[in-house]
Amino acid sequence: MDLLLIGGVSGSGKSVALAALEDSGYYAVSNLPLAQLDGLLAHLGAARIDRVAIALDVKTGSGLAGLPAAIDAARAEGWTVRFLYLDAKTDTLVKRFSETRRRHPFSSENRTLTEAIEFERGLFADVLGSGYSFDTSELSAAALRSWIKDFISVDPSKLTLLFQSFGYKHGVPLDADLVFDVRCLPNPHYEPVLAPLTGRDAPVITYLESHHEVERMYGDIYHFVASWLPDYARDNRNYLTVAIGCTGGQHRSVYLAERLARAFGGRYQVLTRHREL
């Protein structure tokens, strides 16, 4: 029985994620107080509904203070449980609320929008270690739906290794566990023929592989991840995000993320994301 719990700050895409899960065959529940989780799972289990996605509500009761205990209780009843936390940069959230003209649920006469965002984020501070974090700052709704479907496609009982490329000019991903800066490598962007292409295209690959420092960087990242991955697995992690950044997130980081994903794909569950593509 598969249970996916969703938390996150308002405006981070929880509704989009829940809709994507419903489209994938999950029974979807929105804004459920944590205190009602046990009763709902008992009801759904009796009805033989075994794929459930629930967006948790932090606006009522004691918030998510009891989440770890609730996850343990659900697992004792036979559920495979994953907790997914969505977040985005504060300026992105401010822009989203301004564009939609929605009122933040924690805003008040004495609390600005930015303060409301930080207050809500603080409610999740103690439970982030219970699950997986997704940074939706640079994602369209379609991209988030695609990422969610990738997320549920892997076996939650095994370690999943995610290689994510990004551009530093758009900021470091909030959900990265390891970050590697490859801006020191030769940049195809300054070659007129290569600039419109990406790190997936053969001419860019040929250009990068003609420079020995690219091979050296690849080897260093590969050996670092390979040597430490067993330790992360022993720490009961199910998801490890390795972010690789160049300036624009189009060439060098894409190439290295793709190559590393191929190298580790034979031994681990591997996902690849290119945030800027």
N, C-alpha and C positions, 0 to 999 in steps of 0.2 A: 504494500500500500504506500503510495507516493504522496507525501505532503510537502508543499512548497509554501513557506511563510514569507511574506513580503513586508518589509519596513522601509522607511526612508523619509526624507524631508519633503514637505509639500512642494509641488512643482518639479519634482525630480523624475516623474514619469511612471509612477506606480499604476495609474489607470491604464496607461499604454501597455505596461508589462502584464497586468492582469488580463487585459483583452487578448494579448498574444497567447497567453496560457490557455484561456478559454477556447480560442481558435484551435489550439493543439489538443483539445480533448479533456482539459481539466475542468472540474466543477469549481467555479470561481465564486468567491465570497469577498465583498468589499467592506472595509471599515469594521472589522470584528474586534471588540474588546478582548483582551487576552483572557480575562476571567471566564469568557464564554467558550473558550476553545475546547475544553474537555467534553462539554455537553454536545457541541456540534460534531466533534469527531465520533462520539458514540452513536449519534443519530445517523451520520453518513456511513459508518461502518456497518450498522444494522441494515442499511439500505443497499449495501454492497457497492457503494461508490468509493473507488479506491485510488482515484487521482484527483487531488484536491489542491487548489491554490487559494490562499487567504491573504488579503491585504490587512494588516493589523492596524488598529486604531490606538494612537497614543494620547488622544484628547480626553479620554475618560478613565476613571479608576486610578490605578497606580502606574499607568503607562506600561512599560515593558520590563519592570523590575523582576518579574517572575518568569521571564522568557526561558532561561536555561533549564529551570525546573520543569516548565511546560514541555520543552523539547524532550527531556528525559522521560517524562510521563508518556508522551505520544510514542516514543520509541519502544517503551515497555509494552505498549498495546499492539506493536507490530508495524508501526508506521516508519517508513524511511523518511527522515525529516531533513530539509535544507532551509536555511534562512538566508534570504537575499536582501541586502541593504542597498538602496539607491540613494545617490547623493549627486550634487552638482556644485560648481563654484558659486559663491555667494552672489557675485555680479551677474552670473547667468540666471540665477533664480530671481533676482530683482528685476531683470529684463523681462523674464517670462511673466511675472505677476503684473508688470507695467503694461505689457502687450495685451494680456487678457483682461486687465482691470479687475481681477479677482482680489478678494480680501484674504490675507493670510490668516489661517485659523487661530494663530497665537498673537496676532497684532491687537493693539488696544490703544487707548488714548495716551497711555504711559509707556508704550513700547513701539519703536519704529519698525518698519518692515525688516531692515537688516538685523535689528535686535531680536525680532520674532524668529527669523531664520536661524540665528545662532542659538536661541533658546530651544527651539525644536531639535536642532542637531545635537544639543547637549543631552536630550532625553535618550538618545541612542548610544551615548558614549560607552556605557557599561556593557553593551550587548554586541558590539562590533566583532568581538572575537568569536561569536557563536556562528558566524556565517561568512558569506561572500559579499564583497563590495563591488558595485558597478558605478563608475563615474559617467553620468549622462550629459556632461556639460556640452560636448561638441557633437552630440548625436541627434539626428532627426528621429522622428517617431518611427519611420520605416527601418532605420538602422537599429534602433533599440529593439524592435520586434524581432529582427533577424538575430541579434545577439542573444535574446532570451531563448529563442528556439535552439540556438547552438548550445546554450547552457543546459537545457533539459535533455539534450541528445546524448550526454555522456553518462557513464555509470557513476552514481554518487558515492559508491563504496570504494572507488579507486582514485588515486591522485590524478588530477587534470592539470596539465601544464599549458598555460596560455602565453603566447608570444604576441605582444602588441606593439605596433609601430606608432609613433606620434611625432608631431612637430613642436619643438620648444617654443616657437613663436605663438603657439596656441596654449601653452602651459603644460605642465607635467600631469599625467593622469592621477586622479585621487585614489584610484583602486590598485595602483602598482605596488607589488611587494619588493621587487628588485628593479632598479633603474640603471640603464647604461647609456652614457652620452657618447654618440659617435660623430659629433660635429667636427672632430679633428680630421676626419677622413676626406679624401678628394671628393669634391662635390659635382655631380653630373649636371646640376642646375646651370653651371656656367658654360656648358657645352651647348650651343644653339640647337644642335640636332637632338640632343638627349633631354633638354629641359621639359618638353611637353610630355615625355614618357614617364614611367614609374619604375620602381625597383623590380617589378615583375617582368619587364620587357627585356628581350635578349640583348639589344644593344647596350642597355644600361648595365646588365649583368656582366657582359664582356668588358666594358669599361672598368667597372669596379674590380673585377678579378684580375685585371692587368696591373694593379697596384699592390705591392707586397704588404703595405700597412693594413689593407682591408683584410687580407688573409690572417694577419697577426691579430687584428681585433676580433675576427670571428673565432679564432682559436682560443683567445683569452676568455671570451664570454662563454664559449662552449665548455671549456674545462672548469670554469668557476661554477656554472650551473650544474654540470654533471657531478662535480665533487661534493656539492652541498645538498643536492636534491634528496639523497637518502635521509639526511638529517631533518629536512623539512617534512618528509613523509613520516618519520618517527615521531614528529611533533603533532601527529594526528591531523595534519592539514589535508584537505581534499582538493584544494585549488591554489595554485601558485601563479601569479601574474608577473611575467618578466617584460618590462617595458623598455623599448629601445628607441631613443630619440635622436633625430637630426634636426636641421633647422626648420624645414617645411613639412617633414613627414611624408615625402613623396618618393625618394630615391634610396638613400643609404639605409635608413631604418627599415624600409619595406624589404629591401634585398636581404638584410641580415635576419629579420624576423622569419621570412619565408625559408631561408636556408637552415636556420636553427630548428624550425618546426619539422622540416624533413629529417634532420639528423636525430631528433628525439622521438619521432613518430613511431618508430619500430618497437619502442620499449614502454612508452607512456601514452595515455590519452592526451592528445595535443589539439589545441584550438589556435587559430591565427586570426588576429584582428588588425586592421589598418585604419586607425581612427580618422586620418585625414583623407582617405580615398573615398 
